[in-house]
Amino acid sequence: MGVSLITSRVILDKLGVDDYGLYNVVGGVVGFLSFINGTLSVGTSRFITFAIGRNDAEELKLTFSTAFVAHLGLSLILAFLLETVGLYFVYHKLVIPDGRFDAAVIVYHISILTMVLYATQVPYTADIMAHERMGIYAYVSIFEAIGKLAICYLLVISPVDRLVSYAVLLLILQIGLIMAYRIYCIRHFEESRFSLKFKKDIFLDITKFSGWNILASFTETLKVQGVIVLMNMTFSPVIVGAQAFANQLTHVLNQFVANFRAASNPQIIKKYAAGNFEGSKELTLSTTVYVYDLVLMIGLPLFLTMPKVLDIWLVDVPEYTVFFCRWAVVNIVTVSLPTAFYVPMMASGRIKSNSLMSLIVGGFFYLLLCLVWHLGGGIVWGPVSMFAMSIIYGFIVRPLILVKEVECYSYKAIYSCLVKCLVITVCSSVIPVFVYFLLVNRDTIAGNIIAIVISIISVSVCAYVFMPPNHRRKLTTYIKNKICQTNA
């Protein structure tokens, strides 16, 4: 996460606001179709993890090979659509600055190739997560971080068009990550060795599951790629660049949440597959609170000190960047709660109602935003409308579906979890907000550091106080043991 924030600063500086926004807009066109691949990857992960939970080696081999063939076929279909329909959209609909059209088209083609390579990699990454081999995941992430730093250096000294260079370097990095994951999987997991075996029943199960998941994923695509493409057709490139940077911050924070959940999601699914519904529920609700605490620990100080953080972080802060980034932080912290409730739905395979309601609510707010901007509404309506959509869907619609569709869940359990998070937020925010606005030197680096430290301490203390007694005892014992080992 730290490396991503550093590299974003360098990339924005070297590409410039217009080219940075252009890269995200072109990538948004690819994202509109490639989200289908993302939905299939969720189904792949679920069925591989489920097969491991059932301890069925033969089913696991067939699931993996079927998923690989499915991803390969889908990626080729998407590539064809992107090189025809998508390319027409780029040529005739996107607003591209003068003199940058050729570079934008080259970046578009490179983005498609990157998407195809990533698509065939999905079953291997899912296999690593299902086996809970977090060590290799961490090592490859470190390799990726080093690669991003190398890209920043090469971008500085590149003698050719920097926008094109950036796309090519990201493609090379993606190839390196793919090779690392595949070599590890082939050496350690028998089911991941190359095979074109294809079982129709498994494919239909994955496709059916993923088909409904497409609707939910499309809503997320509208919130990110959809909004920025719409913004490109309505506002100036500078505003698009500011939103693109906020999207980068959103991606970094989402990755932080996803990395933590990568450790708990397989266990939630495996417990459900083994029939331990109560254990699956307890793990879902407890990790929901802890993920929220971690995100709040980052989000609260970041929200308060955003102007100074961006001033240090970026060479030139585009207009509206502080506004967009603050809304991005609020959205990530808030959405981290109901996002967790999707995992038990995924474990049970009952995602139809969730997906339909996601499309209905998300589609309504997106069409409303289109209408508001068409009538001349201000830029503020973008993040506000998407946040309103997240609140209504995440805190009202999704809990209702979870209780109705999945065993053991009740409104009392869900909303007690949400209320606990709300109480932690209020209690942990009072002192940091009070201190920050009392600071005479809050515009200085020292003042912002004080606000950050107080915020982290406040969230940590409140999270510890509201932790269940048995968890608090385990954490206290763990810390004491670590201190004793260090002193020894």
C-alpha positions as CSV (number, residue, x, y, z in Angstrom):
1,M,0.0,0.0,0.0
2,G,2.8,2.4,0.9
3,V,4.6,1.7,-2.4
4,S,1.4,2.2,-4.4
5,L,1.0,5.6,-2.8
6,I,4.6,6.6,-3.5
7,T,4.5,5.4,-7.1
8,S,1.2,7.2,-7.7
9,R,2.9,10.5,-6.9
10,V,5.7,9.9,-9.3
11,I,3.5,8.7,-12.1
12,L,1.1,11.6,-11.8
13,D,4.1,14.0,-11.9
14,K,5.7,12.4,-14.9
15,L,2.6,11.7,-16.9
16,G,0.8,15.0,-16.0
17,V,-2.8,15.4,-15.0
18,D,-4.2,15.1,-18.6
19,D,-2.3,11.9,-19.5
20,Y,-3.0,10.3,-16.1
21,G,-6.7,10.9,-16.5
22,L,-6.5,9.7,-20.1
23,Y,-4.9,6.4,-19.0
24,N,-7.7,5.8,-16.5
25,V,-10.4,6.7,-19.1
26,V,-9.0,4.3,-21.7
27,G,-8.6,1.6,-19.0
28,G,-12.2,2.3,-18.0
29,V,-13.4,1.3,-21.4
30,V,-11.5,-2.0,-21.1
31,G,-12.9,-2.3,-17.5
32,F,-16.5,-2.1,-18.8
33,L,-16.2,-5.5,-20.5
34,S,-13.4,-7.1,-18.5
35,F,-15.5,-6.9,-15.3
36,I,-17.2,-10.0,-16.7
37,N,-13.9,-11.8,-16.3
38,G,-13.7,-10.6,-12.7
39,T,-17.1,-12.1,-11.9
40,L,-16.0,-15.4,-13.3
41,S,-12.9,-15.3,-11.0
42,V,-15.1,-15.0,-8.0
43,G,-17.0,-18.1,-9.0
44,T,-13.7,-19.9,-9.7
45,S,-12.3,-19.0,-6.2
46,R,-15.5,-20.1,-4.6
47,F,-15.7,-23.6,-6.2
48,I,-12.0,-24.3,-5.8
49,T,-12.2,-23.4,-2.1
50,F,-15.4,-25.4,-1.7
51,A,-13.8,-28.5,-3.3
52,I,-10.9,-28.2,-0.8
53,G,-13.4,-27.9,2.0
54,R,-15.0,-31.1,0.9
55,N,-11.6,-32.8,0.6
56,D,-12.4,-34.1,-2.9
57,A,-9.1,-34.3,-4.9
58,E,-10.7,-35.4,-8.1
59,E,-13.4,-32.7,-8.0
60,L,-10.6,-30.2,-7.3
61,K,-8.6,-31.2,-10.4
62,L,-11.6,-31.0,-12.7
63,T,-12.7,-27.7,-11.2
64,F,-9.3,-26.1,-11.8
65,S,-8.9,-27.3,-15.4
66,T,-12.5,-26.4,-16.2
67,A,-12.0,-22.9,-14.8
68,F,-8.8,-22.5,-16.8
69,V,-10.4,-23.4,-20.1
70,A,-13.4,-21.1,-19.3
71,H,-11.1,-18.1,-18.5
72,L,-9.1,-18.7,-21.6
73,G,-12.2,-18.8,-23.8
74,L,-13.8,-15.8,-22.1
75,S,-10.7,-13.7,-22.4
76,L,-10.5,-14.3,-26.2
77,I,-14.2,-13.4,-26.6
78,L,-13.7,-10.2,-24.6
79,A,-10.6,-9.3,-26.6
80,F,-12.6,-9.6,-29.8
81,L,-15.4,-7.4,-28.4
82,L,-12.9,-4.8,-27.1
83,E,-11.1,-4.7,-30.5
84,T,-14.4,-4.1,-32.3
85,V,-17.2,-2.5,-30.3
86,G,-14.8,-1.0,-27.7
87,L,-12.4,0.4,-30.3
88,Y,-15.3,2.1,-32.0
89,F,-16.2,3.8,-28.7
90,V,-12.6,5.0,-28.3
91,Y,-12.5,6.4,-31.8
92,H,-15.9,8.1,-31.8
93,K,-17.1,8.8,-28.2
94,L,-14.2,9.5,-25.9
95,V,-12.9,13.0,-25.4
96,I,-9.2,12.8,-26.1
97,P,-6.8,15.9,-25.9
98,D,-5.3,17.1,-29.2
99,G,-2.1,15.2,-30.1
100,R,-2.7,12.3,-27.8
101,F,-5.0,10.1,-29.9
102,D,-2.4,7.8,-31.2
103,A,-0.9,7.2,-27.8
104,A,-4.4,6.6,-26.4
105,V,-5.1,3.9,-29.0
106,I,-1.7,2.2,-28.3
107,V,-2.4,2.2,-24.6
108,Y,-5.9,0.7,-25.3
109,H,-4.5,-2.2,-27.2
110,I,-1.8,-2.9,-24.5
111,S,-4.6,-2.8,-21.8
112,I,-6.5,-5.4,-23.7
113,L,-3.5,-7.7,-23.9
114,T,-2.8,-7.2,-20.2
115,M,-6.5,-8.1,-19.4
116,V,-6.2,-11.3,-21.5
117,L,-3.0,-12.4,-19.6
118,Y,-4.6,-11.6,-16.3
119,A,-7.7,-13.6,-17.2
120,T,-5.8,-16.9,-17.7
121,Q,-4.0,-16.3,-14.4
122,V,-7.1,-16.1,-12.2
123,P,-7.4,-19.9,-11.5
124,Y,-3.8,-20.0,-10.2
125,T,-4.3,-17.0,-7.9
126,A,-7.6,-18.6,-6.6
127,D,-5.8,-21.9,-6.0
128,I,-3.2,-20.1,-3.8
129,M,-5.8,-18.3,-1.8
130,A,-7.9,-21.4,-1.4
131,H,-4.9,-23.3,0.0
132,E,-4.2,-20.3,2.2
133,R,-0.6,-20.0,1.1
134,M,-0.2,-16.4,2.2
135,G,3.6,-16.6,2.3
136,I,4.0,-16.8,-1.5
137,Y,1.2,-14.2,-1.9
138,A,3.3,-11.8,0.3
139,Y,6.5,-12.5,-1.5
140,V,5.0,-11.9,-4.9
141,S,3.4,-8.7,-3.6
142,I,6.8,-7.5,-2.5
143,F,8.1,-8.4,-6.0
144,E,5.2,-6.3,-7.4
145,A,6.1,-3.4,-5.2
146,I,9.7,-3.5,-6.3
147,G,8.5,-3.7,-9.9
148,K,6.3,-0.6,-9.4
149,L,9.3,1.3,-8.1
150,A,11.4,0.2,-11.1
151,I,8.6,1.5,-13.4
152,C,8.8,4.9,-11.7
153,Y,12.5,5.1,-12.3
154,L,12.3,3.9,-16.0
155,L,9.4,6.3,-16.6
156,V,11.7,9.2,-15.5
157,I,14.5,8.2,-18.0
158,S,12.2,6.9,-20.8
159,P,13.1,8.6,-24.1
160,V,9.8,7.7,-25.7
161,D,6.2,8.7,-25.0
162,R,5.7,8.3,-21.3
163,L,2.1,7.3,-21.5
164,V,2.9,4.4,-23.8
165,S,6.0,3.5,-21.8
166,Y,3.9,3.3,-18.6
167,A,1.4,0.9,-20.3
168,V,4.2,-1.3,-21.7
169,L,6.1,-1.5,-18.4
170,L,2.9,-2.5,-16.5
171,L,2.4,-5.3,-19.1
172,I,5.9,-6.5,-18.5
173,L,5.3,-6.5,-14.7
174,Q,2.1,-8.4,-15.1
175,I,3.9,-11.1,-17.1
176,G,6.5,-11.4,-14.3
177,L,3.7,-11.8,-11.7
178,I,2.0,-14.4,-13.8
179,M,5.1,-16.5,-14.2
180,A,5.9,-16.4,-10.4
181,Y,2.4,-17.5,-9.5
182,R,2.2,-20.3,-12.1
183,I,5.6,-21.7,-11.3
184,Y,4.7,-21.9,-7.6
185,C,1.3,-23.5,-8.3
186,I,2.7,-26.1,-10.7
187,R,5.3,-27.1,-8.2
188,H,3.1,-27.3,-5.1
189,F,-0.5,-28.1,-6.2
190,E,-1.1,-31.1,-8.3
191,E,-4.4,-29.9,-9.6
192,S,-2.8,-26.8,-11.2
193,R,-0.7,-28.7,-13.7
194,F,-1.6,-27.9,-17.2
195,S,-4.7,-29.7,-18.4
196,L,-7.5,-29.0,-20.9
197,K,-10.0,-31.3,-19.2
198,F,-13.4,-29.8,-19.2
199,K,-16.4,-31.0,-17.3
200,K,-19.7,-29.5,-18.5
201,D,-21.5,-29.8,-15.1
202,I,-18.8,-27.9,-13.2
203,F,-18.6,-25.3,-16.0
204,L,-22.4,-24.8,-15.8
205,D,-22.3,-24.4,-12.0
206,I,-19.5,-21.8,-12.2
207,T,-21.2,-20.0,-15.1
208,K,-24.6,-20.0,-13.3
209,F,-23.0,-18.7,-10.1
210,S,-20.9,-16.1,-12.1
211,G,-23.8,-15.1,-14.2
212,W,-25.7,-13.7,-11.3
213,N,-22.4,-12.3,-9.9
214,I,-22.0,-10.3,-13.1
215,L,-24.9,-8.1,-12.2
216,A,-23.4,-7.2,-8.8
217,S,-19.9,-6.6,-10.4
218,F,-21.5,-4.4,-13.1
219,T,-22.7,-2.1,-10.4
220,E,-19.2,-1.8,-9.0
221,T,-18.0,-1.1,-12.5
222,L,-20.5,1.7,-12.8
223,K,-19.2,3.3,-9.6
224,V,-15.6,3.4,-10.8
225,Q,-15.1,3.1,-14.6
226,G,-18.7,4.2,-15.4
227,V,-18.5,7.4,-13.5
228,I,-15.0,8.4,-14.8
229,V,-16.1,7.7,-18.5
230,L,-19.3,9.8,-17.9
231,M,-17.1,12.5,-16.3
232,N,-14.8,12.5,-19.3
233,M,-17.8,13.2,-21.5
234,T,-19.1,16.0,-19.3
235,F,-16.2,17.8,-17.5
236,S,-12.6,19.0,-18.2
237,P,-9.5,16.7,-18.3
238,V,-8.3,18.2,-15.0
239,I,-11.4,17.1,-13.1
240,V,-11.1,13.7,-14.7
241,G,-7.5,13.5,-13.6
242,A,-8.5,14.4,-10.0
243,Q,-11.2,11.6,-10.0
244,A,-8.7,9.2,-11.5
245,F,-6.3,9.9,-8.6
246,A,-9.1,9.4,-6.1
247,N,-9.8,6.1,-7.9
248,Q,-6.2,5.1,-7.4
249,L,-6.5,5.8,-3.6
250,T,-9.7,3.8,-3.6
251,H,-7.9,0.9,-5.3
252,V,-5.1,1.0,-2.8
253,L,-7.4,1.0,0.2
254,N,-9.6,-1.7,-1.4
255,Q,-6.5,-3.8,-1.9
256,F,-5.6,-3.4,1.8
257,V,-9.1,-4.7,2.8
258,A,-8.9,-7.5,0.2
259,N,-5.5,-8.7,1.5
260,F,-6.8,-8.9,5.0
261,R,-10.0,-10.7,3.9
262,A,-7.9,-13.1,1.8
263,A,-6.9,-14.7,5.0
264,S,-10.5,-15.1,6.4
265,N,-12.7,-15.8,3.3
266,P,-11.4,-19.3,2.6
267,Q,-12.1,-20.3,6.2
268,I,-15.6,-18.9,6.0
269,I,-16.3,-20.8,2.9
270,K,-14.6,-24.1,4.1
271,K,-16.6,-24.0,7.4
272,Y,-19.8,-23.6,5.4
273,A,-18.9,-26.4,3.0
274,A,-18.2,-28.7,6.0
275,G,-21.7,-27.8,7.5
276,N,-20.4,-25.7,10.3
277,F,-22.8,-22.8,9.7
278,E,-22.5,-21.3,13.1
279,G,-18.7,-21.2,12.9
280,S,-18.9,-19.6,9.5
281,K,-21.3,-16.9,10.8
282,E,-19.1,-16.1,13.9
283,L,-16.0,-15.8,11.7
284,T,-17.9,-13.5,9.3
285,L,-19.2,-11.1,11.9
286,S,-16.0,-10.9,14.0
287,T,-13.7,-10.3,10.9
288,T,-16.2,-7.7,9.7
289,V,-15.6,-5.6,12.9
290,Y,-11.8,-6.1,12.7
291,V,-11.5,-5.2,9.1
292,Y,-13.6,-2.1,9.8
293,D,-11.3,-1.2,12.7
294,L,-8.2,-1.5,10.5
295,V,-9.7,0.6,7.7
296,L,-10.9,3.3,10.2
297,M,-7.4,3.4,11.7
298,I,-6.2,4.5,8.3
299,G,-9.2,6.4,7.1
300,L,-9.8,8.7,10.1
301,P,-6.3,10.3,10.1
302,L,-6.3,10.3,6.3
303,F,-9.6,12.2,6.1
304,L,-8.5,14.8,8.6
305,T,-5.1,15.5,7.1
306,M,-6.0,15.0,3.5
307,P,-5.0,18.5,2.3
308,K,-1.5,18.3,3.8
309,V,-1.1,14.6,2.8
310,L,-1.9,15.5,-0.8
311,D,0.3,18.5,-0.7
312,I,3.3,16.4,0.4
313,W,2.3,13.4,-1.7
314,L,1.7,15.1,-5.1
315,V,3.9,17.6,-6.9
316,D,0.8,19.6,-8.1
317,V,-2.5,18.9,-6.6
318,P,-5.3,19.0,-9.2
319,E,-8.4,20.9,-8.4
320,Y,-11.1,18.9,-6.6
321,T,-8.5,16.2,-5.6
322,V,-9.0,16.8,-1.9
323,F,-12.7,16.7,-2.3
324,F,-12.7,13.4,-4.3
325,C,-10.2,11.8,-2.1
326,R,-12.1,12.6,1.1
327,W,-15.2,11.1,-0.3
328,A,-13.2,8.1,-1.4
329,V,-12.0,7.5,2.2
330,V,-15.5,7.9,3.6
331,N,-16.9,5.5,1.0
332,I,-14.2,2.8,1.6
333,V,-14.6,2.9,5.4
334,T,-18.4,2.7,5.2
335,V,-18.6,0.1,2.5
336,S,-16.0,-2.2,4.2
337,L,-18.9,-3.2,6.5
338,P,-21.6,-4.6,4.2
339,T,-19.0,-5.9,1.8
340,A,-18.3,-8.7,4.3
341,F,-21.9,-10.0,4.1
342,Y,-21.4,-11.1,0.5
343,V,-18.9,-13.8,1.5
344,P,-21.6,-16.1,3.3
345,M,-23.9,-15.6,0.3
346,M,-21.0,-16.7,-2.0
347,A,-20.3,-19.7,0.3
348,S,-24.0,-20.8,0.1
349,G,-24.2,-20.1,-3.6
350,R,-27.3,-18.0,-3.0
351,I,-26.5,-14.7,-4.7
352,K,-29.4,-14.3,-7.1
353,S,-31.4,-11.8,-5.0
354,N,-28.3,-9.9,-4.0
355,S,-27.2,-9.5,-7.6
356,L,-30.7,-8.4,-8.9
357,M,-31.1,-5.8,-6.2
358,S,-27.5,-4.6,-6.7
359,L,-28.3,-3.9,-10.4
360,I,-31.7,-2.2,-9.6
361,V,-30.3,0.1,-6.9
362,G,-27.0,0.8,-8.7
363,G,-28.6,1.3,-12.1
364,F,-31.1,3.7,-10.6
365,F,-28.5,6.0,-9.0
366,Y,-26.2,5.9,-12.1
367,L,-29.1,6.9,-14.4
368,L,-30.0,9.6,-11.9
369,L,-26.4,10.9,-12.0
370,C,-26.5,10.9,-15.8
371,L,-29.7,13.0,-15.7
372,V,-28.3,15.4,-13.1
373,W,-25.1,16.0,-15.0
374,H,-27.0,16.3,-18.3
375,L,-29.1,19.1,-16.8
376,G,-26.0,20.9,-15.7
377,G,-25.6,19.6,-12.1
378,G,-22.2,20.2,-10.4
379,I,-19.4,17.8,-10.0
380,V,-20.3,17.2,-6.3
381,W,-23.2,15.0,-7.4
382,G,-20.8,12.2,-8.5
383,P,-19.4,11.0,-5.2
384,V,-22.6,12.0,-3.3
385,S,-24.9,9.9,-5.5
386,M,-22.6,6.9,-5.4
387,F,-22.2,7.1,-1.6
388,A,-26.0,7.2,-1.3
389,M,-26.3,4.1,-3.4
390,S,-23.7,2.3,-1.2
391,I,-25.6,3.3,2.0
392,I,-29.1,2.2,0.8
393,Y,-27.9,-1.0,-0.8
394,G,-25.3,-2.0,1.8
395,F,-27.1,-1.2,5.1
396,I,-30.7,-1.9,4.2
397,V,-31.0,-4.2,1.2
398,R,-28.0,-6.6,1.7
399,P,-28.7,-7.4,5.4
400,L,-32.4,-8.2,4.5
401,I,-31.2,-10.6,1.8
402,L,-28.6,-12.2,4.0
403,V,-31.1,-13.1,6.7
404,K,-33.5,-14.5,4.2
405,E,-31.1,-16.5,2.1
406,V,-28.4,-17.9,4.4
407,E,-28.6,-20.1,7.5
408,C,-28.0,-18.9,11.1
409,Y,-28.0,-15.1,10.3
410,S,-30.4,-12.8,12.1
411,Y,-31.2,-9.1,12.1
412,K,-30.1,-8.9,15.7
413,A,-26.6,-10.4,15.0
414,I,-26.1,-8.3,11.9
415,Y,-27.2,-4.9,13.2
416,S,-25.4,-5.4,16.6
417,C,-22.3,-5.8,14.5
418,L,-23.1,-2.6,12.6
419,V,-24.0,-0.7,15.8
420,K,-20.7,-1.7,17.4
421,C,-18.8,-0.3,14.5
422,L,-20.8,2.9,14.6
423,V,-20.1,3.3,18.4
424,I,-16.3,2.7,17.8
425,T,-16.4,5.3,15.0
426,V,-18.1,7.9,17.2
427,C,-16.0,7.3,20.3
428,S,-12.7,7.1,18.4
429,S,-13.4,10.3,16.4
430,V,-14.3,12.7,19.1
431,I,-10.8,13.4,20.5
432,P,-8.9,13.4,17.1
433,V,-11.4,15.8,15.6
434,F,-11.4,18.0,18.7
435,V,-7.6,18.1,18.9
436,Y,-7.1,18.6,15.1
437,F,-9.3,21.7,15.0
438,L,-7.8,23.1,18.2
439,L,-4.3,22.8,16.8
440,V,-2.9,26.3,16.0
441,N,-0.3,24.7,13.6
442,R,-2.6,22.1,12.0
443,D,-1.4,23.2,8.5
444,T,2.2,22.2,9.3
445,I,3.7,18.8,9.0
446,A,4.1,18.6,12.8
447,G,0.5,19.4,13.4
448,N,-0.7,16.8,11.0
449,I,1.6,14.2,12.5
450,I,0.1,14.9,15.9
451,A,-3.4,14.4,14.5
452,I,-2.4,11.2,12.8
453,V,-0.8,9.7,15.9
454,I,-3.8,10.7,18.1
455,S,-6.2,9.2,15.6
456,I,-4.4,5.9,15.4
457,I,-4.2,5.6,19.2
458,S,-7.8,6.6,19.6
459,V,-9.1,4.0,17.2
460,S,-6.8,1.3,18.6
461,V,-8.0,1.9,22.2
462,C,-11.6,1.9,21.3
463,A,-11.3,-1.2,19.1
464,Y,-9.6,-3.0,22.1
465,V,-12.2,-1.8,24.6
466,F,-15.2,-3.0,22.5
467,M,-13.5,-6.3,21.6
468,P,-15.2,-9.5,23.0
469,P,-13.6,-10.5,26.3
470,N,-12.3,-13.8,24.9
471,H,-10.7,-12.1,21.9
472,R,-9.2,-9.4,24.2
473,R,-7.6,-12.1,26.4
474,K,-6.1,-13.9,23.3
475,L,-4.7,-10.6,22.0
476,T,-3.3,-9.6,25.3
477,T,-1.7,-13.0,25.8
478,Y,-0.3,-12.9,22.2
479,I,1.3,-9.5,22.8
480,K,2.8,-10.5,26.2
481,N,4.3,-13.6,24.6
482,K,5.8,-11.6,21.8
483,I,7.3,-9.1,24.3
484,C,8.8,-12.0,26.4
485,Q,10.3,-13.6,23.2
486,T,11.8,-10.2,22.3
487,N,13.3,-9.7,25.7
488,A,14.7,-13.3,25.8
